[in-house]
Amino acid sequence: MNATAGLVEKIVFVALTAVALGTFSFFMYRRWLLVVQGRRHLFTDRWPDRVKHFFAYFVGQEGLFREKVAGTMHAVIFWGFMVFGVRTLSLFVEGFTGWALPVNGWTNFYFFWKDLFALLVSLAIAVAVV
């Protein structure tokens, strides 16, 4: 591939990414306007509780485990895509800068978990379909 084709691909990619981020930002801003109409001290009180609940309910997916199969399946899919997000970001950086993750103990550790979650997410989606 010649340099011009690579440049055109990058420009198209950046343009499409900008459109996607702009659309996302527009809809999130509209939702934000609804949120700020609530309590005035929305984000300034009870920081320890807020951080604890963030990790318990968002990262830990705590509320899902009331239903064993569906909750576990949803959590595995969520965590899997969180792990895949790291790889997506690393590929994005590699595509634009040429810098790749060095292969060492940490990347081997990550790739092991990425592959494990690929298998687990596939199984969870298969269970969801059935």
N, C-alpha and C positions, 0 to 999 in steps of 0.2 A: 504494500500500500504506500502511495506517495504521501508527502507531508501535507499537501493541500487537502486530500481526502480526510486525513486525520483531523485537520483543523476544522473542516466543515462539520464533521461528526461532533466535535466538541462544541461548536457554536450551536448546533441544533439541540444537543443535549442540554446545554446551559439555558437555552431559550425555553425549552419544554419544562425544565426544572423550575425556572422563574415563573412560568405560567401556573404550574401546579402549586408552588409556594404562595403565589399571589392569591390564588383561589382559596387555598386553605386559610391564609391570613384574613381574607375578607370574611369568611364564615366564622372563624374564631373570634374576630373582633365583634361581630354581631352578638355572639354568645357572651362575650366579655361584658358588653353593655348591659345585658340582663343580669349578670352576676353582680356588678357594682351597684345596681339599684337596691341590693339587699342591705345587710348590716353595714354600718360605716366602718367599723374596725375589723373588717372581714379577715385580713391577713396578719394583723398585728398582735393578736391575743393568742394565748395557749400554744406557743411554738413547740414545746416538748410533746404535747399531745398530737399536734398536727404532724410532726415528723414521725412519731410512733405509728399513727394511723396510716400515713403514706406508705411506710415500709410493710405494715401488716396487710393492708387491703390492696394496695396497688402492686407492690413488688411481690409480696407473699401470697396474694390472691386468697386471703383468709376467708372471706365470705362465701367462696365457692364450694367449700368442702362440706357444706350441709348435705349436699347430694353427692354421694361418694363417687359414682362413675362419671356423671356429667361434670362435676366440679373438678375432679382430677384430670379428665380429658381436656377441659377448657384451660386449666392451669398449665398443663404440659404444652399445649399449643401456644399459649401466651409466652411462657418462658422460652420455648424454642425459637419463637420469632424475635425475642429480645437477644438471644444468642446470635441468630442470623443477622440481626442489625449490625452487630460488631463487624461481621465479615463484609456486609454490604458497604459499610463506611470505609473499611480498609481497601476494598476494590475501587471505590470512588476515588480515594486518595491516590492509589496506584495508577489509575487511569489518567489522572490529571497531572501528577507530579513525576511518575515513574518510580517513586519510592515504594518498595514492597516491604511487608512485615518480614523481618529477619527470621530465618528458621532457627529456632533454638528451643530450649526447654519450655519456655512460656508459650510459644506458638504451637508446639506439639501438644501441650496441655489443652490449649484452646481448641485446636483441630479435633482432638479426641472428643471433647464435650460437644462441639458443633456436629460431628458425625453421629454421636449418641443421640442428640436432640433431633437430628434429621430422621433417625429411625423412630424415636418416640413420637414425634409429631405425625409421621406417616401412620403409625399404629393408632394414634388418637383420632386422626381423621377417618381412618377405616372404621373404627368403632362408631364414630359419629354418623357415618353413612349407613351403617347397619342399624 
